[in-house]
């Protein structure tokens, strides 16, 4: 069960539409007497989640080489390729410009105030708000060290998933240290 939990945790970290919280609750409910202890599930899922998110963290920091289709085209390739432009002032152009301005502002704030990013990422690791995926990418963009990333992520993720695994036991009236 722990190995399956670890695999689902890594998968959910890499593919955000996979929901590990539902898996933990379902597994803890189905295995409430026979399964591993709640703290072991919390630890295994937390480690799997953080290991999976390291891919995004390293990519955002620029420590990983991304596939070619993700990189911007060179100036020569952009001139040679025909482009379909949105008309000036279109909704799409304004939305794209707004997103770029907002992202640039966020990135600058993360660089100016690295402690804010640490605190935000820590809160996100427990609550999931702001989304953990987003704060992982922002942590990479802000240049957060690997040690700080792990310190902000692992305890919070452990707390989140251990409490989720414990919850069915509390509902069914099991003891905490069974």
MIGU-860544 format. One record per residue: residue in one letter; z, x, y of N, C-alpha, C in turn; residue number from 0. Coordinates in steps of 0.02 Angstrom, whole numbers, plus 50000, padded with zeros to 5 digits. Layout:
% residues N
+---------+-------+-------+-------+-------+-------+-------+-------+-------+-------+-----+
| residuo |   n_Z |   n_X |   n_Y |  ca_Z |  ca_X |  ca_Y |   c_Z |   c_X |   c_Y | num |
+---------+-------+-------+-------+-------+-------+-------+-------+-------+-------+-----+
|       A |     Z |     X |     Y |     Z |     X |     Y |     Z |     X |     Y | NUM |
...
+---------+-------+-------+-------+-------+-------+-------+-------+-------+-------+-----+
***
This chain:
% residues 178
+---------+-------+-------+-------+-------+-------+-------+-------+-------+-------+-----+
| residuo |   n_Z |   n_X |   n_Y |  ca_Z |  ca_X |  ca_Y |   c_Z |   c_X |   c_Y | num |
+---------+-------+-------+-------+-------+-------+-------+-------+-------+-------+-----+
|       X | 50000 | 50041 | 49940 | 50000 | 50000 | 50000 | 50000 | 50043 | 50063 |   0 |
|       X | 50038 | 50098 | 50061 | 50040 | 50142 | 50120 | 49972 | 50176 | 50132 |   1 |
|       X | 49938 | 50195 | 50078 | 49873 | 50226 | 50085 | 49822 | 50176 | 50114 |   2 |
|       X | 49824 | 50115 | 50091 | 49780 | 50063 | 50118 | 49796 | 50050 | 50192 |   3 |
|       X | 49860 | 50048 | 50208 | 49881 | 50039 | 50278 | 49855 | 50095 | 50322 |   4 |
|       X | 49859 | 50156 | 50297 | 49835 | 50214 | 50333 | 49760 | 50209 | 50346 |   5 |
|       X | 49722 | 50189 | 50295 | 49650 | 50181 | 50303 | 49631 | 50126 | 50352 |   6 |
|       X | 49665 | 50070 | 50349 | 49651 | 50016 | 50396 | 49670 | 50037 | 50467 |   7 |
|       X | 49723 | 50075 | 50474 | 49744 | 50098 | 50541 | 49692 | 50144 | 50571 |   8 |
|       X | 49665 | 50191 | 50532 | 49613 | 50235 | 50557 | 49551 | 50194 | 50574 |   9 |
|       X | 49532 | 50149 | 50529 | 49474 | 50107 | 50541 | 49480 | 50065 | 50604 |  10 |
|       X | 49539 | 50038 | 50615 | 49550 | 49997 | 50675 | 49550 | 50039 | 50738 |  11 |
|       X | 49570 | 50101 | 50732 | 49569 | 50146 | 50790 | 49498 | 50164 | 50810 |  12 |
|       X | 49455 | 50171 | 50760 | 49386 | 50191 | 50773 | 49342 | 50131 | 50791 |  13 |
|       X | 49356 | 50074 | 50760 | 49317 | 50013 | 50772 | 49364 | 49961 | 50801 |  14 |
|       X | 49365 | 49955 | 50867 | 49416 | 49914 | 50900 | 49419 | 49840 | 50880 |  15 |
|       X | 49367 | 49813 | 50850 | 49369 | 49742 | 50830 | 49410 | 49731 | 50766 |  16 |
|       X | 49426 | 49785 | 50730 | 49470 | 49780 | 50671 | 49541 | 49776 | 50697 |  17 |
|       X | 49578 | 49726 | 50677 | 49645 | 49714 | 50703 | 49698 | 49736 | 50653 |  18 |
|       X | 49730 | 49792 | 50666 | 49780 | 49819 | 50619 | 49845 | 49779 | 50623 |  19 |
|       X | 49858 | 49747 | 50680 | 49919 | 49708 | 50687 | 49920 | 49650 | 50637 |  20 |
|       X | 49864 | 49615 | 50631 | 49859 | 49560 | 50583 | 49867 | 49586 | 50512 |  21 |
|       X | 49838 | 49644 | 50498 | 49844 | 49673 | 50431 | 49917 | 49689 | 50416 |  22 |
|       X | 49952 | 49719 | 50463 | 50023 | 49737 | 50452 | 50065 | 49674 | 50440 |  23 |
|       X | 50055 | 49623 | 50480 | 50092 | 49561 | 50470 | 50076 | 49529 | 50403 |  24 |
|       X | 50012 | 49526 | 50385 | 49992 | 49496 | 50321 | 50019 | 49536 | 50262 |  25 |
|       X | 50014 | 49601 | 50266 | 50038 | 49643 | 50211 | 50114 | 49639 | 50204 |  26 |
|       X | 50149 | 49638 | 50260 | 50222 | 49634 | 50257 | 50244 | 49566 | 50231 |  27 |
|       X | 50207 | 49514 | 50247 | 50224 | 49447 | 50223 | 50211 | 49442 | 50147 |  28 |
|       X | 50154 | 49468 | 50125 | 50136 | 49465 | 50054 | 50180 | 49509 | 50012 |  29 |
|       X | 50202 | 49565 | 50039 | 50240 | 49614 | 50000 | 50313 | 49618 | 50021 |  30 |
|       X | 50342 | 49564 | 50046 | 50407 | 49567 | 50078 | 50463 | 49595 | 50034 |  31 |
|       X | 50459 | 49589 | 49969 | 50510 | 49619 | 49926 | 50486 | 49680 | 49889 |  32 |
|       X | 50422 | 49681 | 49870 | 50396 | 49734 | 49828 | 50364 | 49792 | 49867 |  33 |
|       X | 50349 | 49782 | 49929 | 50312 | 49831 | 49967 | 50355 | 49888 | 49994 |  34 |
|       X | 50325 | 49934 | 50027 | 50361 | 49990 | 50057 | 50407 | 49966 | 50114 |  35 |
|       X | 50457 | 50005 | 50131 | 50501 | 49985 | 50186 | 50464 | 49980 | 50253 |  36 |
|       X | 50490 | 49939 | 50297 | 50458 | 49926 | 50362 | 50448 | 49989 | 50403 |  37 |
|       X | 50495 | 50035 | 50400 | 50490 | 50096 | 50439 | 50435 | 50142 | 50412 |  38 |
|       X | 50423 | 50141 | 50347 | 50369 | 50181 | 50319 | 50301 | 50153 | 50339 |  39 |
|       X | 50294 | 50087 | 50338 | 50232 | 50056 | 50361 | 50220 | 50073 | 50434 |  40 |
|       X | 50273 | 50067 | 50475 | 50267 | 50084 | 50546 | 50244 | 50155 | 50557 |  41 |
|       X | 50272 | 50202 | 50520 | 50255 | 50272 | 50527 | 50183 | 50286 | 50506 |  42 |
|       X | 50164 | 50259 | 50448 | 50097 | 50272 | 50422 | 50043 | 50242 | 50467 |  43 |
|       X | 50054 | 50181 | 50489 | 50005 | 50148 | 50532 | 50002 | 50183 | 50600 |  44 |
|       X | 50058 | 50204 | 50627 | 50059 | 50239 | 50691 | 50020 | 50304 | 50686 |  45 |
|       X | 50032 | 50342 | 50634 | 49996 | 50406 | 50625 | 49921 | 50394 | 50617 |  46 |
|       X | 49902 | 50344 | 50578 | 49832 | 50328 | 50569 | 49798 | 50306 | 50634 |  47 |
|       X | 49832 | 50265 | 50672 | 49805 | 50242 | 50736 | 49795 | 50301 | 50784 |  48 |
|       X | 49844 | 50343 | 50790 | 49839 | 50399 | 50838 | 49787 | 50449 | 50814 |  49 |
|       X | 49783 | 50462 | 50749 | 49732 | 50508 | 50724 | 49662 | 50480 | 50739 |  50 |
|       X | 49652 | 50416 | 50729 | 49588 | 50386 | 50744 | 49571 | 50388 | 50818 |  51 |
|       X | 49620 | 50377 | 50860 | 49609 | 50377 | 50933 | 49596 | 50447 | 50960 |  52 |
|       X | 49616 | 50498 | 50922 | 49603 | 50567 | 50944 | 49528 | 50579 | 50954 |  53 |
|       X | 49486 | 50546 | 50916 | 49414 | 50553 | 50924 | 49393 | 50533 | 50995 |  54 |
|       X | 49418 | 50476 | 51018 | 49402 | 50453 | 51086 | 49434 | 50497 | 51138 |  55 |
|       X | 49495 | 50519 | 51126 | 49531 | 50563 | 51172 | 49492 | 50628 | 51182 |  56 |
|       X | 49473 | 50661 | 51127 | 49436 | 50724 | 51133 | 49368 | 50714 | 51164 |  57 |
|       X | 49334 | 50659 | 51148 | 49269 | 50645 | 51178 | 49275 | 50636 | 51253 |  58 |
|       X | 49327 | 50600 | 51275 | 49337 | 50589 | 51347 | 49355 | 50653 | 51383 |  59 |
|       X | 49391 | 50697 | 51349 | 49410 | 50761 | 51380 | 49351 | 50809 | 51383 |  60 |
|       X | 49299 | 50794 | 51344 | 49241 | 50839 | 51343 | 49248 | 50894 | 51291 |  61 |
|       X | 49295 | 50888 | 51245 | 49306 | 50939 | 51194 | 49261 | 50929 | 51133 |  62 |
|       X | 49227 | 50874 | 51130 | 49183 | 50858 | 51073 | 49112 | 50850 | 51097 |  63 |
|       X | 49066 | 50872 | 51057 | 48995 | 50861 | 51073 | 48976 | 50792 | 51046 |  64 |
|       X | 48953 | 50749 | 51090 | 48933 | 50682 | 51072 | 48860 | 50680 | 51050 |  65 |
|       X | 48840 | 50630 | 51012 | 48770 | 50625 | 50990 | 48722 | 50623 | 51050 |  66 |
|       X | 48661 | 50645 | 51039 | 48612 | 50651 | 51093 | 48597 | 50585 | 51128 |  67 |
|       X | 48597 | 50529 | 51091 | 48579 | 50465 | 51123 | 48631 | 50442 | 51173 |  68 |
|       X | 48690 | 50472 | 51173 | 48743 | 50453 | 51220 | 48736 | 50491 | 51286 |  69 |
|       X | 48708 | 50551 | 51283 | 48702 | 50594 | 51342 | 48651 | 50566 | 51391 |  70 |
|       X | 48662 | 50582 | 51454 | 48614 | 50564 | 51505 | 48550 | 50604 | 51495 |  71 |
|       X | 48494 | 50574 | 51512 | 48430 | 50609 | 51508 | 48425 | 50659 | 51565 |  72 |
|       X | 48387 | 50711 | 51553 | 48376 | 50760 | 51606 | 48333 | 50727 | 51661 |  73 |
|       X | 48332 | 50758 | 51719 | 48295 | 50731 | 51776 | 48221 | 50725 | 51759 |  74 |
|       X | 48193 | 50775 | 51724 | 48122 | 50773 | 51707 | 48107 | 50715 | 51660 |  75 |
|       X | 48150 | 50704 | 51612 | 48139 | 50649 | 51564 | 48145 | 50582 | 51599 |  76 |
|       X | 48188 | 50578 | 51649 | 48197 | 50515 | 51684 | 48136 | 50499 | 51728 |  77 |
|       X | 48105 | 50551 | 51757 | 48046 | 50540 | 51798 | 47987 | 50520 | 51754 |  78 |
|       X | 47981 | 50551 | 51695 | 47925 | 50537 | 51650 | 47929 | 50468 | 51619 |  79 |
|       X | 47988 | 50443 | 51607 | 47997 | 50379 | 51574 | 47990 | 50322 | 51625 |  80 |
|       X | 47951 | 50271 | 51608 | 47947 | 50214 | 51655 | 48013 | 50177 | 51656 |  81 |
|       X | 48034 | 50156 | 51715 | 48098 | 50121 | 51722 | 48086 | 50051 | 51749 |  82 |
|       X | 48124 | 50006 | 51723 | 48124 | 49938 | 51750 | 48187 | 49932 | 51792 |  83 |
|       X | 48178 | 49931 | 51856 | 48234 | 49928 | 51902 | 48253 | 49855 | 51916 |  84 |
|       X | 48316 | 49844 | 51926 | 48339 | 49779 | 51952 | 48322 | 49779 | 52026 |  85 |
|       X | 48301 | 49723 | 52051 | 48286 | 49720 | 52123 | 48348 | 49738 | 52164 |  86 |
|       X | 48335 | 49768 | 52222 | 48390 | 49787 | 52266 | 48434 | 49727 | 52281 |  87 |
|       X | 48498 | 49737 | 52278 | 48544 | 49684 | 52294 | 48554 | 49634 | 52238 |  88 |
|       X | 48526 | 49646 | 52179 | 48535 | 49599 | 52124 | 48607 | 49600 | 52100 |  89 |
|       X | 48625 | 49549 | 52064 | 48692 | 49544 | 52036 | 48707 | 49603 | 51990 |  90 |
|       X | 48658 | 49622 | 51950 | 48667 | 49677 | 51902 | 48678 | 49744 | 51938 |  91 |
|       X | 48639 | 49756 | 51989 | 48645 | 49819 | 52026 | 48714 | 49822 | 52061 |  92 |
|       X | 48734 | 49767 | 52092 | 48799 | 49767 | 52126 | 48856 | 49774 | 52077 |  93 |
|       X | 48851 | 49741 | 52019 | 48904 | 49747 | 51969 | 48908 | 49818 | 51942 |  94 |
|       X | 48851 | 49849 | 51929 | 48850 | 49918 | 51905 | 48880 | 49965 | 51956 |  95 |
|       X | 48860 | 49956 | 52019 | 48887 | 49998 | 52073 | 48963 | 49989 | 52078 |  96 |
|       X | 48987 | 49927 | 52075 | 49059 | 49913 | 52079 | 49095 | 49946 | 52021 |  97 |
|       X | 49067 | 49942 | 51961 | 49099 | 49973 | 51902 | 49103 | 50048 | 51910 |  98 |
|       X | 49049 | 50079 | 51936 | 49049 | 50152 | 51945 | 49101 | 50173 | 51997 |  99 |
|       X | 49105 | 50135 | 52052 | 49154 | 50151 | 52104 | 49224 | 50143 | 52077 | 100 |
|       X | 49238 | 50090 | 52041 | 49304 | 50078 | 52012 | 49323 | 50132 | 51962 | 101 |
|       X | 49275 | 50151 | 51919 | 49289 | 50202 | 51869 | 49303 | 50269 | 51902 | 102 |
|       X | 49264 | 50286 | 51953 | 49275 | 50349 | 51990 | 49344 | 50349 | 52023 | 103 |
|       X | 49364 | 50293 | 52052 | 49429 | 50288 | 52084 | 49485 | 50296 | 52033 | 104 |
|       X | 49479 | 50263 | 51976 | 49529 | 50269 | 51923 | 49535 | 50341 | 51899 | 105 |
|       X | 49478 | 50373 | 51889 | 49478 | 50442 | 51865 | 49512 | 50488 | 51915 | 106 |
|       X | 49497 | 50479 | 51979 | 49529 | 50520 | 52031 | 49604 | 50509 | 52032 | 107 |
|       X | 49626 | 50447 | 52026 | 49698 | 50432 | 52026 | 49732 | 50463 | 51965 | 108 |
|       X | 49699 | 50463 | 51908 | 49727 | 50493 | 51848 | 49736 | 50568 | 51858 | 109 |
|       X | 49687 | 50600 | 51891 | 49693 | 50672 | 51904 | 49748 | 50687 | 51955 | 110 |
|       X | 49754 | 50644 | 52006 | 49803 | 50655 | 52058 | 49875 | 50643 | 52034 | 111 |
|       X | 49883 | 50596 | 51988 | 49950 | 50575 | 51965 | 49953 | 50575 | 51889 | 112 |
|       X | 49956 | 50635 | 51858 | 49956 | 50637 | 51785 | 50018 | 50604 | 51753 | 113 |
|       X | 50073 | 50600 | 51789 | 50133 | 50567 | 51762 | 50123 | 50492 | 51757 | 114 |
|       X | 50084 | 50463 | 51802 | 50068 | 50392 | 51798 | 50030 | 50378 | 51733 | 115 |
|       X | 49982 | 50422 | 51718 | 49942 | 50413 | 51657 | 49987 | 50418 | 51596 | 116 |
|       X | 50034 | 50464 | 51596 | 50080 | 50471 | 51539 | 50121 | 50408 | 51531 | 117 |
|       X | 50148 | 50382 | 51585 | 50188 | 50321 | 51583 | 50147 | 50260 | 51563 | 118 |
|       X | 50087 | 50254 | 51591 | 50044 | 50198 | 51574 | 50025 | 50200 | 51500 | 119 |
|       X | 50009 | 50259 | 51476 | 49989 | 50266 | 51406 | 50048 | 50252 | 51359 | 120 |
|       X | 50107 | 50272 | 51379 | 50167 | 50258 | 51338 | 50180 | 50183 | 51334 | 121 |
|       X | 50177 | 50149 | 51390 | 50186 | 50076 | 51390 | 50132 | 50042 | 51349 | 122 |
|       X | 50071 | 50065 | 51357 | 50015 | 50037 | 51319 | 50023 | 50047 | 51244 | 123 |
|       X | 50052 | 50103 | 51223 | 50061 | 50116 | 51152 | 50109 | 50066 | 51120 | 124 |
|       X | 50156 | 50040 | 51159 | 50204 | 49992 | 51132 | 50178 | 49920 | 51141 | 125 |
|       X | 50157 | 49903 | 51201 | 50139 | 49834 | 51216 | 50066 | 49816 | 51203 | 126 |
|       X | 50023 | 49866 | 51206 | 49952 | 49853 | 51200 | 49921 | 49829 | 51265 | 127 |
|       X | 49959 | 49830 | 51319 | 49934 | 49812 | 51386 | 49954 | 49867 | 51435 | 128 |
|       X | 49908 | 49896 | 51470 | 49836 | 49889 | 51464 | 49814 | 49911 | 51394 | 129 |
|       X | 49753 | 49892 | 51374 | 49731 | 49907 | 51306 | 49739 | 49981 | 51288 | 130 |
|       X | 49764 | 49993 | 51228 | 49777 | 50061 | 51205 | 49712 | 50102 | 51203 | 131 |
|       X | 49657 | 50070 | 51184 | 49593 | 50104 | 51183 | 49575 | 50130 | 51252 | 132 |
|       X | 49583 | 50088 | 51303 | 49566 | 50107 | 51371 | 49611 | 50164 | 51396 | 133 |
|       X | 49676 | 50159 | 51384 | 49720 | 50213 | 51408 | 49709 | 50277 | 51370 | 134 |
|       X | 49685 | 50273 | 51307 | 49669 | 50334 | 51270 | 49611 | 50370 | 51303 | 135 |
|       X | 49559 | 50333 | 51320 | 49501 | 50362 | 51354 | 49520 | 50390 | 51422 | 136 |
|       X | 49560 | 50352 | 51459 | 49582 | 50376 | 51525 | 49626 | 50437 | 51519 | 137 |
|       X | 49667 | 50441 | 51467 | 49708 | 50501 | 51456 | 49664 | 50561 | 51445 | 138 |
|       X | 49610 | 50553 | 51408 | 49563 | 50608 | 51399 | 49528 | 50627 | 51463 | 139 |
|       X | 49505 | 50577 | 51502 | 49472 | 50591 | 51566 | 49519 | 50626 | 51615 | 140 |
|       X | 49582 | 50608 | 51613 | 49630 | 50637 | 51660 | 49650 | 50708 | 51642 | 141 |
|       X | 49630 | 50731 | 51583 | 49646 | 50799 | 51562 | 49715 | 50805 | 51532 | 142 |
|       X | 49744 | 50750 | 51508 | 49810 | 50752 | 51477 | 49808 | 50801 | 51418 | 143 |
|       X | 49862 | 50839 | 51410 | 49866 | 50886 | 51354 | 49875 | 50849 | 51289 | 144 |
|       X | 49857 | 50882 | 51234 | 49865 | 50851 | 51169 | 49938 | 50835 | 51155 | 145 |
|       X | 49983 | 50880 | 51173 | 50054 | 50868 | 51162 | 50079 | 50807 | 51200 | 146 |
|       X | 50059 | 50801 | 51262 | 50079 | 50742 | 51302 | 50049 | 50679 | 51273 | 147 |
|       X | 49987 | 50682 | 51250 | 49955 | 50624 | 51220 | 49993 | 50602 | 51158 | 148 |
|       X | 50010 | 50649 | 51115 | 50047 | 50632 | 51054 | 50117 | 50607 | 51070 | 149 |
|       X | 50150 | 50637 | 51119 | 50217 | 50615 | 51139 | 50216 | 50545 | 51169 | 150 |
|       X | 50162 | 50528 | 51204 | 50157 | 50461 | 51233 | 50135 | 50409 | 51181 | 151 |
|       X | 50099 | 50431 | 51131 | 50069 | 50384 | 51083 | 50112 | 50370 | 51021 | 152 |
|       X | 50133 | 50422 | 50987 | 50164 | 50413 | 50921 | 50228 | 50371 | 50921 | 153 |
|       X | 50276 | 50386 | 50965 | 50337 | 50345 | 50963 | 50324 | 50271 | 50980 | 154 |
|       X | 50282 | 50259 | 51028 | 50266 | 50191 | 51047 | 50229 | 50153 | 50993 | 155 |
|       X | 50180 | 50186 | 50962 | 50144 | 50154 | 50908 | 50190 | 50142 | 50848 | 156 |
|       X | 50235 | 50189 | 50834 | 50283 | 50179 | 50780 | 50326 | 50117 | 50794 | 157 |
|       X | 50352 | 50113 | 50854 | 50394 | 50056 | 50872 | 50356 | 49991 | 50865 | 158 |
|       X | 50295 | 49989 | 50889 | 50254 | 49928 | 50886 | 50243 | 49906 | 50813 | 159 |
|       X | 50221 | 49952 | 50770 | 50203 | 49932 | 50702 | 50264 | 49925 | 50657 | 160 |
|       X | 50317 | 49963 | 50670 | 50378 | 49954 | 50630 | 50408 | 49885 | 50644 | 161 |
|       X | 50408 | 49864 | 50707 | 50434 | 49797 | 50723 | 50390 | 49742 | 50693 | 162 |
|       X | 50325 | 49753 | 50693 | 50281 | 49703 | 50661 | 50293 | 49699 | 50586 | 163 |
|       X | 50304 | 49756 | 50554 | 50317 | 49757 | 50482 | 50386 | 49728 | 50467 | 164 |
|       X | 50432 | 49737 | 50513 | 50500 | 49711 | 50504 | 50503 | 49636 | 50515 | 165 |
|       X | 50461 | 49609 | 50558 | 50465 | 49539 | 50578 | 50465 | 49491 | 50519 | 166 |
|       X | 50420 | 49498 | 50470 | 50422 | 49451 | 50413 | 50488 | 49455 | 50375 | 167 |
|       X | 50518 | 49515 | 50372 | 50583 | 49522 | 50339 | 50637 | 49484 | 50376 | 168 |
|       X | 50634 | 49485 | 50442 | 50683 | 49448 | 50481 | 50673 | 49373 | 50471 | 169 |
|       X | 50612 | 49350 | 50468 | 50596 | 49280 | 50457 | 50621 | 49257 | 50389 | 170 |
|       X | 50612 | 49298 | 50338 | 50632 | 49280 | 50270 | 50706 | 49295 | 50256 | 171 |
|       X | 50743 | 49322 | 50305 | 50814 | 49334 | 50297 | 50831 | 49396 | 50258 | 172 |
|       X | 50786 | 49445 | 50254 | 50800 | 49507 | 50218 | 50842 | 49553 | 50262 | 173 |
|       X | 50876 | 49599 | 50231 | 50916 | 49647 | 50267 | 50871 | 49701 | 50297 | 174 |
|       X | 50893 | 49729 | 50351 | 50853 | 49780 | 50385 | 50845 | 49843 | 50344 | 175 |
|       X | 50894 | 49862 | 50306 | 50891 | 49925 | 50269 | 50884 | 49914 | 50195 | 176 |
|       X | 50845 | 49865 | 50176 | 50834 | 49850 | 50105 | 50789 | 49902 | 50074 | 177 |
+---------+-------+-------+-------+-------+-------+-------+-------+-------+-------+-----+
***
